[in-house]
Amino acid sequence: MNSPAASRPERIRARLEAAFAPARVVVTDDSARHAGHAGARGGAGHFLVRIESQAFSGRTRLERHRLVYGAVADMMPAEIHALNIEALSPDDHGVTTSP
């Protein structure tokens, strides 16, 4: 799924699936809401990532975010300007990742 024809959200999703084998993952392109933003002018996008994976169990929010950023690091800053991350583990109660 890392073909040139794949959209950025699809490529981000593929990277996250490969890195974390998530139970759920949703990647939404939120770039339109940030049109004109300095970081977006060069073509890099803003994305909302909601992911649930066992890999996040026992990790702090900061650790979870660092893991997600690590999985897409080579796409930053040319393709990804910003990520809004919701990274959950199956242990997190009362929270769902449904869009």
N, C-alpha and C positions, 0 to 999 in steps of 0.2 A: 504494500500500500504506500510505499515511499516513492512512487513514480512521480515524474514532474507534473503529470496531469492531476494528481491527487490534491485536493484543497488543503489549505493549512490546517483547518480543524481536523480533517481526516488524518493528516500526517501527525499532528499532535496526539490525537487519540491512539494511533498505531504505536507511537513511542511509549505512551503511558501503559497501553496493554502489554507491550513487550517487557517493560520494566517492572510492572506491579501485578500482573494477572488479576486485574480488579474484578470484583463482583459486579460493579457498575462504573461506568464512566460516561460523562456527557461533556462535550466541548462545544461551546457556543461562541461564535464570532460576534464580539461586542464592539467592533471597530467603528460602526456607523455612529454610535453614541459619542465617539471621541474625535469626530472629523474636525480637522483644523488644529488638533493638539500637536504640540511641537514634536513629540516623539513619533507621531503617526504620519507626519508629512513625508517621511522617506519611504513609506509603504509598509512599515512594520505595523502589525495589528494588535488589538486588545482582545483578549479571550477570557471567557469564564470557564473554569474547569471544576467539575464536580466529580469526585472519584471516591470510591469505597474499596479498600483493599486490606487484606490481612497484614500486608507489609507495614501498615501504619499503626498496628497494635502496639501499645506501650510507648509510643513516641509522642513527644510534645508537638504542638501546632507548628512551631518553628522548624523542628526536625522534618515534619511531614512536608512542609513547603520547600525546604531545601532539597528533599528527595525529588519532588516534582520538578523543580527548576533544573536539577541535575539531569533529568531524563530528556529535557528539551534544550539544554544549554547551547548546543551548536546552532540552534535556530534563533538565538538571541544575539544581538539586537536587530539583525537584518530583517527577520521575518516576524518576530514577536517583540513587541515593545513592552507589553504588560500582561500579566496573568492575575486574575482574581481567582484564588484557589480555595475550594472547600474540599479538604482531604479528610476522609473519615475511615475509621476501622469498624469492623463488625461489632466491636465492643461498645461503640458509641450508641447510647440508648436514646430513643425518641427523636432521632434525626434521620431523614431520608435524603437521598440524592436525586429524587425525581425532579425533572425540570418543571 
